[in-house]
Amino acid sequence: MPYEMKPLACNPAGMNGLSEKIIVSHYENNYGGAVKRLNAIEQKLAELDWASAPVFVVNGLKREELIASNSMILHELFFESLGASAASAELQWQIEQDFGGMDKWAAQFSAMGKAQGGGSGWVLLAWSHRDRKLINTWAADHTNNFAGATPILALDMYEHSYHMDFGAAAAKYVEAFMNNLNLASASIKLAALKGN
């Protein structure tokens, strides 16, 4: 069964400092493109003669499947991460334990995003199942992430996410993103991961 685009999880007209135009373009073109690309890859994999396919074909398709799958999933999380709302008491407590407070967490998360300006990748707030704590981590090429961690909040640092509004001023985009954090959504995800 082919993958379908999920409805846009945020109100594109309600962002503080992010234009409706960039949110909609990002959703339709980049997220939509990832979904279409994944479906095309899945079709190629379904048609593949696994017994005789050259290893470079198998390797290439499976690598591209990973990239397209994670691009789709991380974009869904990115849009869920937008829409200014407060953190639950549990998320606030966990951030206090793991980062020393909301301000310290936000400073680290923002600095990681700004450090990627002019490059590309993701900044993720993730729950480490192994260590039972929250971590800020990054993902390049939609694939590199801390093993055994589940992202609950995502900042897209690929240029398509900010260039239309901010040009090369990636730091201003990071600041706008931080002003639109949907911490209620992250709170729900954290509670589910912790089994609460």
C-alpha positions in Angstrom: 0.0 0.0 0.0 1.5 3.4 -1.0 2.4 6.0 1.6 0.1 9.0 1.8 0.8 12.5 3.0 -0.5 13.2 6.5 -2.5 16.4 6.9 -0.4 19.4 7.8 -0.1 19.2 11.6 0.3 23.0 12.2 -1.6 26.1 11.2 0.7 27.6 8.5 -1.0 31.0 8.9 -0.5 31.1 12.7 3.3 31.0 12.9 5.2 33.8 14.6 7.9 34.9 12.2 7.5 32.0 9.7 5.4 32.8 6.6 2.5 30.7 5.6 4.1 30.5 2.1 7.2 28.8 3.4 5.3 26.3 5.6 3.0 25.3 2.8 5.8 25.1 0.2 7.9 23.0 2.7 4.9 20.7 3.3 3.8 20.3 -0.3 7.2 20.2 -2.0 9.7 18.7 0.4 7.5 16.5 2.6 5.3 15.6 -0.4 8.4 15.0 -2.4 9.7 12.6 0.2 6.4 10.6 0.2 6.4 10.4 -3.6 10.0 9.4 -3.7 9.5 6.7 -1.0 6.6 5.3 -3.0 8.7 5.1 -6.2 11.5 3.4 -4.3 9.1 0.9 -2.7 7.7 0.1 -6.2 11.3 -0.6 -7.5 11.9 -2.9 -4.5 8.7 -4.8 -5.1 9.8 -5.4 -8.7 13.3 -6.4 -7.8 14.6 -9.9 -8.5 16.4 -10.3 -5.2 18.2 -13.5 -6.3 19.9 -11.9 -9.3 20.0 -8.2 -8.6 23.5 -6.7 -8.5 24.6 -5.8 -5.0 25.0 -2.2 -5.9 21.4 -2.0 -7.0 20.2 -3.6 -3.7 22.5 -1.4 -1.7 21.5 1.7 -3.5 17.7 1.1 -3.3 17.8 0.2 0.4 20.0 3.2 1.2 17.5 5.5 -0.7 14.6 3.8 1.1 16.1 4.7 4.4 16.8 8.3 3.4 13.3 8.8 2.0 11.6 7.0 4.9 13.3 9.1 7.5 12.8 12.3 5.5 9.0 11.6 5.5 9.0 10.8 9.2 11.2 13.7 10.3 9.1 16.1 8.2 6.0 14.9 9.9 7.6 15.4 13.3 8.9 18.9 12.2 5.3 20.1 11.4 4.1 18.6 14.7 6.8 20.6 16.4 5.3 23.9 15.3 2.4 25.7 17.0 3.4 27.6 20.2 2.2 25.7 23.3 3.5 25.0 26.7 5.3 21.9 28.0 3.7 19.6 30.4 5.0 19.4 34.0 6.6 16.0 33.1 8.5 17.4 30.1 9.6 20.4 32.2 10.8 18.1 34.9 12.6 15.9 32.5 14.3 18.8 30.8 15.3 20.2 34.2 16.9 16.8 35.1 18.7 16.3 31.8 19.7 19.8 30.8 19.4 22.0 34.0 16.3 23.8 32.9 14.3 24.9 29.9 16.6 27.9 29.1 19.7 25.7 29.1 18.0 23.1 26.9 16.8 25.8 24.5 20.2 27.5 24.3 21.9 24.1 23.4 19.2 23.2 20.9 19.3 26.6 19.2 23.1 26.6 19.1 23.0 23.2 17.4 20.6 24.6 14.8 22.7 27.7 14.2 25.8 25.6 13.9 24.2 23.9 10.9 23.4 27.1 9.1 24.8 26.9 5.6 24.8 23.2 5.8 22.0 20.7 6.2 20.5 18.3 8.6 18.2 18.1 11.6 18.4 19.0 15.2 16.3 16.6 17.3 15.2 16.4 20.9 15.1 12.7 21.5 14.3 10.2 24.3 17.2 7.8 24.9 15.6 4.5 25.8 19.0 3.1 27.0 19.9 6.0 29.2 16.3 7.0 30.1 16.9 10.7 29.4 16.4 13.4 26.9 19.2 14.3 24.6 19.7 16.9 21.8 21.1 15.2 18.8 21.6 15.8 15.1 20.8 13.8 12.0 22.5 14.4 8.6 21.1 13.0 5.3 17.9 12.1 7.2 19.7 9.0 8.5 22.2 9.6 11.3 20.7 9.6 14.7 21.6 8.5 18.2 21.0 4.7 18.2 18.2 3.7 20.5 16.7 7.2 20.7 13.2 8.4 19.5 12.9 12.0 18.5 10.0 14.0 20.0 10.8 17.4 18.5 12.5 18.2 15.2 14.1 21.3 13.7 14.7 21.0 9.9 18.0 22.8 9.0 18.0 22.0 5.3 17.9 25.3 3.3 14.5 24.6 1.9 13.0 25.1 5.4 14.2 28.7 5.7 15.7 30.2 2.6 12.4 31.6 1.2 11.9 33.7 4.4 15.4 34.3 5.7 17.8 33.8 2.8 21.2 32.8 4.3 20.2 34.1 7.8 19.7 30.6 9.3 20.1 31.9 12.8 17.0 34.1 12.4 15.1 31.0 11.2 16.2 29.1 14.3 15.0 31.9 16.5 11.6 32.0 14.8 11.3 28.2 15.1 12.1 28.4 18.8 9.2 31.0 19.2 6.8 28.5 17.7 7.6 25.3 19.6 4.7 22.9 20.1 5.9 21.6 23.5 2.5 20.1 24.2 3.0 17.7 21.3 6.5 16.8 22.5 5.0 16.3 26.0 2.5 13.8 24.7 5.2 11.9 22.8 7.5 11.8 25.9 4.7 10.5 28.1 4.0 7.7 25.6 7.6 6.7 25.4 8.0 6.6 29.1 4.8 4.6 29.4 2.9 7.2 31.4 
